[in-house]
Amino acid sequence: MVQYAVLALGGMGIVLGFLLAAAAKLFYVKVDHRIGEIEEALPGANCGGCGYAGCSAFAAALAGGDAEPNGCPAGGSAVAERLSSILGVETVKNTRLTALVRCSGGARARNRFQYEGIGDCHAAMRIAGGYKECPYGCIGLGSCVKSCPFSAISVVDGVAVVDHERCTGCQTCVSSCPKNIIVPVPYYADVNVACSSRDRGASLRRICDIGCLGCRICEKTCIHNAIHIEDNLAAIDFEKCTGCGDCAEKCPRKLIVDAKLDRGSRLMEV
Amino acid sequence: MTWQSLITMSLGAILIENFVLVRFLGICPFLGVSKKLDTAMGMGMAVIFVMTAASAATWAVQEYLLKPLDIGYMQTVAFILVIAALVQLVEMFLQKAVPALYKALGIYLPLITTNCAVLGVAIINSDNGTGFLESVLFAFLSGVGFTFALLLFATIRQRLEFAEYPDAFEGFPIALVTAGLLAMCFMGFSGLEIFP
């Protein structure tokens, strides 16, 4: 009896094994081995920052020659270099981006009414465009926090804040914000304006303790002619900006973010 | 087979004796791939496909190998062997012959090679001693029942994203609580009879 079981199962195993081996030869499909290598080199967060459906789709496009090695914004220059070496092409330098929330309001910006609905910015937007007095400002319910595949965003005092060291510049949050106030900025930019309000100073002062009044002090301070008031809002021209930080120091509302003060000059790293 | 018995069988396989929610088989993919509707759909289709094919293969093994040699006690081992080989074979064949279907099912096929729901349907069939056609039909309907439960659960989980519950329940805990409630609902179908 026992020998039957052994023979039957052993025989089945051998037959099936040969069948699989034969099938592997018969149904052999040539696969580009680089696709697997490229996929391993990618961050694997499937953030979609490259414009493809995910990391494997990007890998396939790269192996097929449809994409560039520096097409992965999340991986930065390190990944771009590795991809270039896999493909055997020259390294293309990647400009690192980071996300910036153009609002500093949060608890310092007044509310129009008390909102008790679903904890999501898009849901809050449905009710009269959100519960903040300022139509431009951050709602602070964290749709961007949920969308970030790298856990780089958090809501502090009612306003979303990006951790620039964790941010990979994939721009997933940019499209997740119903107010469209998250923008990609160069990682090496030293000063940034953290406000989106185009209201006049007098009316803005009533609803927000920190928003840009368009007072032109920064414009007058800047010796490089790099910061200008457009539509009552300061805008920096990164081509001209040297990152001296004078505007950030002089801004009466302290809403120009000087990253140098946080972690030394990023210009040094360039 | 009359159409009455066909309806009774479908009701039994899909609602009354639902594989996931009443028999508690195939819980792993039920929790694993039910976060989004489209992945749940892909997994469901793959399970239907594999269940149907595997029940045909295991029926043959049971009938022409295990029964004549009187080694029914090796059933589980033999079935796993056959199912695993079959899925591998089908995967290779699909990759070559039907790349579109391979892309749609591809990542889910290896996942269900040794799924207990697939093994379960084979063993239930041999326990009931049903004929070939009936076995395959039952397997197909069971797969439909699995897919039905998976899709229901996926839609609920998508809505859970916006629900408010204590932070400690984030992720699997709330999924398990939801699955338990869903299983209780399905208990309500027990004893359902259309043709008494």
Interface residues (C-beta under 8 A of the other chain):
Chain A: M1 Y4 A5 A8 L9 M12 G13 L16 L19 L20 A23 A24 L26 F27 Y28 V29 I118 G119 D120 A123
Chain B: V61 L65 L66 L69 D70 I71 Y73 M74 V77 A78 L81 V82 A85 Q88 L89 M92 F93 Q95 K96 A97 F162 E164
